[in-house]
């Protein structure tokens, strides 16, 4: 457990005009851990999910192609899979570019704002 720094500050008591010591406890600073490992690269963000066809809509931040291994991580979601099917406007595609919104066949339920990583 981290130690807290305790310092004393001289202050005047309002009622008696005496100088007293007051303890001040400083908060502990915690370093934030990195959410991704160096091997993972952010590919996009899930914007919608269609449960009947088990497909998610992903807004891409970098290129993605069939056969790539991806990891989808969110508040309650965490799984890896291989990209087997991608579509744009119901047309199957082999590669998708940055900025496109694609339909992606997923193995498990995904939610809005889940992050897609390329492994």
C-alpha positions as CSV (number, residue, x, y, z in Angstrom):
1,X,0.0,0.0,0.0
2,X,1.3,3.5,-0.9
3,X,2.2,5.9,1.9
4,X,0.5,9.2,2.2
5,X,2.4,12.4,2.7
6,X,1.4,14.2,5.9
7,X,2.5,17.8,6.3
8,X,1.7,20.3,9.0
9,X,0.6,23.9,8.3
10,X,0.5,26.7,10.8
11,X,-2.9,28.5,11.0
12,X,-4.5,31.0,13.3
13,X,-7.5,29.9,15.3
14,X,-10.3,32.4,14.6
15,X,-11.8,32.4,18.1
16,X,-8.7,32.7,20.2
17,X,-6.1,34.2,17.9
18,X,-3.7,31.4,18.7
19,X,-1.4,29.7,16.2
20,X,-2.1,26.0,15.9
21,X,-0.8,23.2,13.8
22,X,-3.2,21.7,11.3
23,X,-2.6,18.3,9.6
24,X,-3.0,18.1,5.9
25,X,-3.2,14.8,4.1
26,X,-2.2,14.8,0.5
27,X,-4.0,12.4,-1.9
28,X,-2.1,9.4,-3.3
29,X,-1.3,9.6,-7.0
30,X,-1.9,6.4,-8.9
31,X,-0.3,5.8,-12.3
32,X,-2.8,4.7,-14.9
33,X,-2.1,1.4,-16.6
34,X,-2.1,1.1,-20.3
35,X,-5.3,-0.4,-21.6
36,X,-3.6,-2.0,-24.6
37,X,-0.5,-4.0,-25.1
38,X,2.1,-2.8,-27.6
39,X,1.0,-5.6,-30.1
40,X,-2.6,-4.3,-30.2
41,X,-3.6,-1.5,-32.5
42,X,-7.0,0.2,-32.4
43,X,-8.9,-0.5,-35.6
44,X,-12.3,0.9,-34.9
45,X,-15.4,1.4,-32.6
46,X,-18.6,-0.6,-32.6
47,X,-21.6,1.7,-33.4
48,X,-24.4,-0.8,-33.6
49,X,-25.3,-4.6,-33.2
50,X,-27.8,-6.7,-35.0
51,X,-28.5,-9.8,-32.7
52,X,-30.5,-11.8,-35.3
53,X,-27.7,-12.0,-37.8
54,X,-24.9,-11.6,-35.1
55,X,-23.3,-8.7,-36.9
56,X,-21.9,-5.5,-35.6
57,X,-21.3,-2.2,-37.4
58,X,-17.8,-0.9,-37.0
59,X,-16.5,2.6,-37.8
60,X,-12.9,2.1,-38.9
61,X,-9.9,4.1,-37.8
62,X,-7.5,2.0,-39.8
63,X,-7.6,-0.6,-42.6
64,X,-8.9,-4.1,-42.0
65,X,-9.0,-7.1,-44.3
66,X,-10.4,-10.7,-44.2
67,X,-8.2,-13.1,-42.2
68,X,-7.0,-10.5,-39.7
69,X,-7.2,-11.4,-36.0
70,X,-9.1,-8.9,-34.0
71,X,-10.0,-8.4,-30.3
72,X,-13.2,-6.7,-29.3
73,X,-13.1,-5.2,-25.8
74,X,-15.7,-3.3,-23.9
75,X,-17.2,-2.9,-20.5
76,X,-18.7,-6.5,-20.5
77,X,-17.2,-7.7,-23.8
78,X,-13.8,-9.3,-24.2
79,X,-13.1,-11.9,-27.0
80,X,-10.8,-12.5,-30.0
81,X,-11.7,-13.8,-33.4
82,X,-10.7,-14.0,-37.0
83,X,-12.4,-11.7,-39.5
84,X,-14.5,-14.1,-41.7
85,X,-17.1,-11.8,-43.3
86,X,-17.2,-8.0,-44.0
87,X,-19.8,-6.0,-45.9
88,X,-20.5,-2.5,-47.0
89,X,-24.1,-1.8,-48.0
90,X,-24.8,-5.6,-48.1
91,X,-21.9,-6.2,-50.6
92,X,-19.2,-8.5,-49.4
93,X,-15.7,-7.0,-49.5
94,X,-12.1,-8.3,-49.0
95,X,-10.5,-5.1,-47.6
96,X,-11.9,-2.0,-45.8
97,X,-10.3,1.4,-45.6
98,X,-10.0,4.0,-42.8
99,X,-13.2,6.0,-42.3
100,X,-15.6,3.4,-43.7
101,X,-18.4,1.8,-41.7
102,X,-18.6,-1.9,-42.2
103,X,-20.8,-4.8,-41.2
104,X,-18.7,-7.4,-39.4
105,X,-19.9,-10.9,-38.5
106,X,-19.1,-11.5,-34.8
107,X,-18.9,-14.6,-32.7
108,X,-20.4,-13.0,-29.6
109,X,-22.6,-10.1,-28.6
110,X,-21.0,-6.7,-29.0
111,X,-22.2,-3.4,-27.6
112,X,-22.1,0.2,-28.7
113,X,-18.7,1.9,-28.0
114,X,-16.8,-1.4,-27.7
115,X,-13.3,-1.0,-29.1
116,X,-11.9,-3.2,-31.9
117,X,-8.2,-4.0,-31.8
118,X,-6.0,-5.7,-34.4
119,X,-3.7,-8.3,-33.0
